[in-house]
């Protein structure tokens, strides 16, 4: 069964450094999402992406964040200058359509020291 | 802004018990998702529904649009059902709003 994959599974970085989290969505899916979950808290929406552009973003998704689909298969989340409070699990998800079941990747645990 | 509430927050059950997890939301939606989060952190989609009832194996999900309420039932629970069960809603946009989740522990 097709699945969403994410790399790396765990990333440790120093405050102020740039990180890129990578996701490979399911190949025939058209909608892509990033979510984050701070330890012990609920999952939060960051951004949705369709037709090579952001379709919706949350208040969390400020200028420090960007997303890209560089080559038609990968979907990346870049955090330009990481802060301690960016430490969280980041999940990528993809779906066939706008109000369709979303398939989640296994997550990348980001630790900012 | 939609508020999603789940109850109970934690539940411990004995193997074989029938379990019900509740979710209520404050604003009309286009769809509701039930998700399962394993201890390792991975999230699996169980159901997406916008009306009525869906069944998959031992899991049944129902939604009452008028009451703004959904339930997830697990029949003949098993220790492998131990996980966090998360309700999430979407309404008019693609953005999912998540509940805090309910931690289920099923003891053998």
Interface residues (C-beta under 8 A of the other chain):
Chain A: X31 X33 X35 X37 X41 X42 X43 X44 X45 X48 X50 X55 X56 X58 X89 X91 X98 X99 X100 X101 X102 X103 X104 X106 X107 X109
Chain B: X30 X31 X33 X35 X40 X41 X42 X43 X44 X45 X48 X50 X86 X88 X90 X93 X94 X95 X96 X97 X98 X99 X100 X101
